Every structure is written in C-alpha cells, then in structure tokens.
Amino acid sequence: MDRRTRRSSGDAAPIEFSGRFVHGLPELLLATRSEHKAAEARRVLEAECGGSVRLVTLAEAQVERLAEEDDLEPFATFEENASAKARYYARRAAMTAVADDSGLEVEALGWAPGVRSKRFAPLGRYPGLSRGDANNEHLLESLDAFPPAKRGARYVCVACLCDPVGESIRHFRGEAYGRILEKRRGDGGFGYDPLFLADDQGRSYAELSPSEKDARSHRGRAFRAVASFLGNLQRAGVHQSTGDPRP
C-alpha cells in the first residue's frame, strides 16, 4: 500500500455488518447528501465488490434531512469529519455506513483549503456565483502570483466505515497528486475538478471520463481500499451484527 492509499492507524475493533439483509446480501449505507460523491462511491464499490454488497443511499433508506446535518463537519482533520458523518448516519439508519470527507490541499497556500474546501470562498465575495464556482474563482485569485511550477496540489479523501452496533470504525485515505491550472478546463466532474490537472494525463479532472477519474482519483483510491476491506471481511465469514460466522 503506497502513500496515496492507506488505512489510518488507531482504528477500533473489527467492523461487522448490521441492519438489513436483502436476498442474502448485506446493505451498506452511502452516507452522503452529495449526488456527485454518492455516484463516484457507488461506481467504485460496485466495480470492486462484484455485487456482494447492496448499496443504499440516504434517500433510499428514507433518512430524512435535518438541519443538524449542517454541523457535522466542524473538525480540523478529514478523519474526524468523516467519522462524525459515518457515526451520525449509521445510528439514524441503524445500518453499517460509509461516509467520506474530502478536499483540496495546495502547497503554495500552506496546504489550504483542506477541510475548508467546500467553504473556501469568503461569503459575499462573489455575488451571483454558485458555491463551487466561487471556490474556484477564489482559488485562482489566491494563486495569481504563482507560476505553474509552484502550483502543486493534492486531492485527499478519507472514507470512514462505521458499525453502529459496536461503534467500530475504520478509516481509508486516498490521495491524488497534480497541480492547479491557471484557468478552468473541461465540463465534467465537480468541485475543483476543472482546475486540477492530473499528473499523468495532461488533462484536468473535468476533462477525464468517469472511469478515468475513478482510476486515479482520491475518492477512487479510498473506496477501492474500502472494497478490499469489505471483501476480506466477508471472506472471513462475518456477516451479521452478532459477529456469528457464516453458516
């Protein structure tokens, strides 16, 4: 396992699936309100798990949106924020859940915006722009004095798998390296993708196909590690919240 994909240290006891089983398959809650994140996580997990897990969104699990969800990411690390979201939704749905926290880190900005990536642009600075467009504009302005060689950056994603019965968690970190462009390129992806140049492609993430992005992105790396862990868990025979071996 290289530095781009790793399991964080200090994780708790073994995860065990809890909640519903449909046609013999354990259900895993995709604990995010972001349609973009859910779509990327689903693509990777479905490709890697081979149909051994049934993936369920918050909407499919009928987890009502509450105002308190806006306060789930107050922490200084991706691990803490991902843990808070995974635990929260796992408890509400009474299911094993996976959540992630992700962001962009730019070397010239002291590795900012980091966990503040979603709220990087100052409020009111860019009237008329969506939050995503405002963040991209603020990033371009922040790097205006830096040449291409000084625009190194990385995307980071930490996925957290949580069993609400045992309060056990596991973290899986994925990183992707590149640099920030001087203007937007491409119409795909979301977030900072139009400005993030993939090191090995000469294209922005917004110019990559979904499969190309999944193969090298921070979220792709993190969720492939989740899938590998789930496969090992199932091969070990643990499939119920009681931890009883597979019959």
Protein Blocks (a to p, Z undefined) as FASTA:
>chain_A
ZZkbccdehiacddddedjdeehiacdddddfbfklmmmmmmmmmmmnnopaccddfkln
opacdfklmmmmmbfbfklmmmmmmmmmmmmnopacdddddddddfkloopakjmlmmmp
cghklghiafklmmmmmmmmmmmmpcfklmgccdddddddddfklopacddddddddddd
fbdedjehehjlmmmccfklopafklpcfklmmmmmmklmmmmmmmmmmmmmmmnopabf
nopacZZ
